[in-house]
């Protein structure tokens, strides 16, 4: 039996989404075309800010949390306060025409939305505008908060936003992500620390006087061997993986600088932090053994994602009511061609909405949405935008996210997200149940950002600025400036 208390409100919001169909799909296509990398999403962010400005939203901050391409916006007043996430960064080396065979973009652009963040951005903004239109027409009390969460593929803005308290005071926070299935995102993710390990030695001629130098690469190699030995003593849930980011340029020079980028994943922050301390000791030990110096910094970190049963169950009900998209013969053939190229069985697109499973599972990856989930009840939808058995971060996904298969998944997800938000605005019992579930899962844990204190902004930031709509020009030093 349905638990939805206000079906008329849900129907009205879904109609608002449908009325915005051309605008929502247009936003998705615009972002797909722009395809800017993490921390470089200048045009994408300015475009989405303009869409919100044109639809009565207050732009509360630009350059939020010292990230030039992040922003926040709001509409309404009072409670409940519902947050909506957006993302809009693309991936490198995935430039692809929207066709079912590997074909570089005709305009030469090498970046592409292999994770579908063009659809996440369009869906989040589209849901927010539809909700605003409905709230205005029906005189609904409450506040929509939109988070322009830049750089999810790198050093996600949500991590810095959470540290700065941007998610405090939310009654719920909603999001969605393109996938090869449609189901509430009610699984846990792994917690992670991303570390930059540096070794500093002394250069010398490697043939004439190596004894006068101290080799930083030797320290890095010793450190890497230590990581390999450490793995035997970590619990099965742990993952450590790394690359050498600098290892010298000439073999006849004693290398005075070497660096490693290392990821530590595990089921929760406690496990990750314990391994992190061990890694720091290992870096120090490798430096001592080679008479070099070391520096180990957590430049990015995330919690494990907190599920929420009441929100997952209600989102499933809404999504099941909306139903999966109906695909044309041409779209199914497109999907099958992508599957053949990917090396999986050509079955086409998923055919049903999958109910959330209990007990919840833990996925191997990590997400910066997790930071919000420790501060407010949080729920997202995985929405089908790519064929069964395939994967995001591929040219097949870029192709699907730039054509009608992606469009249909986008509209389904936008309706589902807006429906759940409308439910939260009109059903106090759902808000209360979501908060009770949240409090039970979080317990007495007090949120602490994984970032090292010295990380005032992402490591990869290069001093970008955004040219805003209607002549506003906001630079990095003007963070959190109010724009009217």
Rosetta blueprint (number, residue, H / E / L):
1 X L
2 X L
3 X L
4 X L
5 X L
6 X L
7 X H
8 X H
9 X H
10 X H
11 X H
12 X H
13 X H
14 X H
15 X H
16 X H
17 X H
18 X H
19 X H
20 X L
21 X H
22 X H
23 X H
24 X H
25 X H
26 X H
27 X H
28 X H
29 X H
30 X H
31 X H
32 X H
33 X H
34 X H
35 X L
36 X L
37 X E
38 X L
39 X L
40 X L
41 X L
42 X H
43 X H
44 X H
45 X H
46 X H
47 X H
48 X H
49 X H
50 X H
51 X H
52 X H
53 X H
54 X L
55 X L
56 X L
57 X L
58 X E
59 X E
60 X E
61 X E
62 X E
63 X L
64 X H
65 X H
66 X H
67 X L
68 X L
69 X L
70 X L
71 X E
72 X E
73 X E
74 X E
75 X E
76 X E
77 X E
78 X L
79 X L
80 X L
81 X E
82 X E
83 X E
84 X E
85 X E
86 X E
87 X L
88 X L
89 X L
90 X E
91 X E
92 X L
93 X L
94 X L
95 X L
96 X L
97 X L
98 X L
99 X L
100 X L
101 X L
102 X L
103 X L
104 X L
105 X L
106 X L
107 X L
108 X L
109 X L
110 X L
111 X L
112 X E
113 X L
114 X L
115 X L
116 X L
117 X H
118 X H
119 X H
120 X H
121 X H
122 X H
123 X H
124 X H
125 X H
126 X H
127 X H
128 X H
129 X H
130 X H
131 X H
132 X H
133 X H
134 X H
135 X H
136 X H
137 X H
138 X H
139 X L
140 X L
141 X L
142 X E
143 X E
144 X E
145 X E
146 X E
147 X E
148 X E
149 X L
150 X L
151 X L
152 X L
153 X L
154 X L
155 X L
156 X L
157 X H
158 X H
159 X H
160 X H
161 X H
162 X H
163 X H
164 X L
165 X L
166 X L
167 X L
168 X L
169 X L
170 X L
171 X L
172 X E
173 X E
174 X E
175 X E
176 X E
177 X E
178 X E
179 X E
180 X L
181 X L
182 X E
183 X E
184 X E
185 X L
186 X L
187 X L
188 X E
189 X L
190 X L
191 X E
192 X E
193 X E
194 X E
195 X E
196 X E
197 X E
198 X E
199 X E
200 X E
201 X L
202 X E
203 X L
204 X L
205 X E
206 X L
207 X L
208 X L
209 X L
210 X H
211 X H
212 X H
213 X L
214 X E
215 X L
216 X H
217 X H
218 X H
219 X H
220 X H
221 X H
222 X H
223 X H
224 X H
225 X H
226 X H
227 X H
228 X H
229 X H
230 X H
231 X H
232 X H
233 X H
234 X L
235 X L
236 X L
237 X L
238 X L
239 X E
240 X E
241 X E
242 X E
243 X E
244 X E
245 X E
246 X E
247 X L
248 X L
249 X L
250 X L
251 X L
252 X L
253 X E
254 X L
255 X L
256 X L
257 X E
258 X E
259 X E
260 X E
261 X E
262 X E
263 X E
264 X E
265 X E
266 X E
267 X L
268 X L
269 X H
270 X H
271 X H
272 X H
273 X H
274 X H
275 X H
276 X H
277 X H
278 X H
279 X H
280 X H
281 X H
282 X H
283 X H
284 X H
285 X H
286 X H
287 X H
288 X H
289 X H
290 X H
291 X L
292 X L
293 X E
294 X E
295 X E
296 X E
297 X E
298 X E
299 X E
300 X E
301 X E
302 X E
303 X L
304 X L
305 X L
306 X L
307 X L
308 X L
309 X H
310 X H
311 X H
312 X H
313 X H
314 X H
315 X H
316 X H
317 X H
318 X H
319 X H
320 X H
321 X H
322 X H
323 X L
324 X L
325 X L
326 X L
327 X L
328 X L
329 X H
330 X H
331 X H
332 X H
333 X H
334 X H
335 X H
336 X H
337 X H
338 X H
339 X H
340 X H
341 X H
342 X H
343 X L
344 X L
345 X L
346 X L
347 X L
348 X L
349 X L
350 X L
351 X L
352 X L
353 X E
354 X E
355 X L
356 X L
357 X L
358 X L
359 X L
360 X L
361 X L
362 X E
363 X L
364 X L
365 X L
366 X L
367 X L
368 X L
369 X H
370 X H
371 X H
372 X H
373 X H
374 X L
375 X L
376 X L
377 X L
378 X E
379 X E
380 X E
381 X E
382 X E
383 X E
384 X E
385 X L
386 X L
387 X L
388 X L
389 X L
390 X L
391 X L
392 X L
393 X L
394 X L
395 X H
396 X H
397 X H
398 X H
399 X H
400 X H
401 X H
402 X L
403 X L
404 X H
405 X H
406 X H
407 X H
408 X H
409 X H
410 X H
411 X H
412 X H
413 X H
414 X H
415 X H
416 X H
417 X H
418 X H
419 X H
420 X H
421 X H
422 X H
423 X H
424 X H
425 X H
426 X H
427 X L
428 X H
429 X H
430 X H
431 X H
432 X H
433 X H
434 X H
435 X H
436 X H
437 X H
438 X H
439 X H
440 X H
441 X H
442 X H
443 X L
444 X L
445 X L
446 X L
447 X L
448 X L
449 X L
450 X L
451 X L
452 X L
453 X L
454 X L
455 X L
456 X L
457 X L
458 X L
459 X L
460 X L
461 X L
462 X L
463 X L
464 X L
465 X L
466 X E
467 X E
468 X L
469 X H
470 X H
471 X H
472 X L
473 X E
474 X E
475 X L
476 X H
477 X H
478 X H
479 X L
480 X L
481 X L
482 X L
483 X E
484 X L
